[in-house]
Amino acid sequence: TEIIGGISRSRIAAVREHETMVYVAARPRSEAAIGKGAQGYLGGVPMHWMRDWPMPFPFIVKKAKGAKLTDIDGIRLADFCLGDTGSMFGHSPAPVADAIRRQARRGLTYMLPNSDALAVGTLLSERFGLPYWQVATTASDANRFALRVARAITNRSKILVFNGSYHGAVDETFVQLQHGDQTNKKGLAGEFRDLTQGAVAVEFNDIEAVEKALAEGDIACVITEPVMTNSCMVLPQPGFHDALRAATRKHGTLLLIDETHTISTGPGGYTRAYGLEPDLFVLGKPIAGGVPASVWGMSADVAARWQEYEATKEPGYSGMGTTLSANPLQFAAMRAMLEDVMTDDAYKWMEERAERLQEGLAKVIEDNGLAWHVVRVGARVEFICAPGPLANGTEAAQAHAPELESVIHLGLVNRGCLIAPFHNMMLVSPATKKKHVDRLIMAFEDIVSELAQ
Ligand code: PMP
């Protein structure tokens, strides 16, 4: 029979059948509520990503607090998905919940700054080192707006993305390399434009390909995560970021670093930890603890060029900003996050426990004689059911084993642990206790040895 990640397909199917039964039997209330889809929603869920969970149906959450989720059947899970990073610092951290409660009585949106807004500007500059910031509502929006600025001030049409990367619902980044050809991403819905007119995809860690693309002279900006976290997890090879920065400078191309996931590295993100020097910087999801908010920063040089550009334009309809952006609820939550939650101490705990998780998972893999590997970027850990390290998006796509991975995920849920649905990502929050980490290692040991048997 066919083998996937060292496990036979028939064994995967048998384990799936058993785990599905266990999941369903434990959740009569969730099954009654959503087993056949929730009424009133297209596809039975309020957002179609919710169909991507590996469970037969999603469970209905009653409460999420710290690193724990409780569902309506009374089952408690240690949450390592943490809203796929939106709740990376735990669900409803007390300082954020308090700040939201305070602000809730004082107005929720009014398109004017308040004193929290003033404080946050300073906090962002101090923490991330860039002098000028704007606030948006999603990381997708922040990336879109930052790319608009990049094209405007360079007067160049194209951007460069790494193959297999993800930066949100940003049309212009939806290109890929397939057998050497540039194409739109295959899953992209309703797109009739040839996006390769405005973007080029090259492999991560391939500095020669970057150089060659930049030499064309039409690339406004390279957009990248410091580590590719949306494509299994691909680490930069030694020297890659230095070479990327040198190449972009040489060709007059701007560098946008998207820290939305890699803020797991440390208080100033991967950028501060590794001394990256972006022209544009984006951080979304966790920055307001789960309140929809994102920030994008720029260097003094970019800001000066933008001012010059703006002076030449008709005012209005810039294609940037949205009405609810920079609202007081966002600022209350961001201020609490930056001042009281995303602290050096919090990161120290997260790092320590994430290291414990990484070592525990690696040992299970070794004990079961599997050719898998584990990668970690600060508080973000990923197991990959294939040998590593991976060098780029193409290798990551080959390593990804959805059929096997989904049964592991389901097995983990049945053993009290939730991890991210799209790949094998686990986040350790300041609220994640050692016992949660140990529960996940034990659950992993249990389901992996079931499969490897
Ligand atoms: N950038 C990165 C690196 C991401 O992983 C994501 C989402 N997974 C985004 C941007 C977009 O975030 P959002 O969906 O909140 O707009």
Boltz pocket constraint, residues with backbone or C-beta under 6 A from the ligand:
constraints:
  - pocket:
      binder: B
      contacts: [[A, 84], [A, 138], [A, 139], [A, 140], [A, 141], [A, 143], [A, 166], [A, 167], [A, 168], [A, 169], [A, 225], [A, 230], [A, 258], [A, 259], [A, 260], [A, 261], [A, 284], [A, 285]]
      max_distance: 6.0
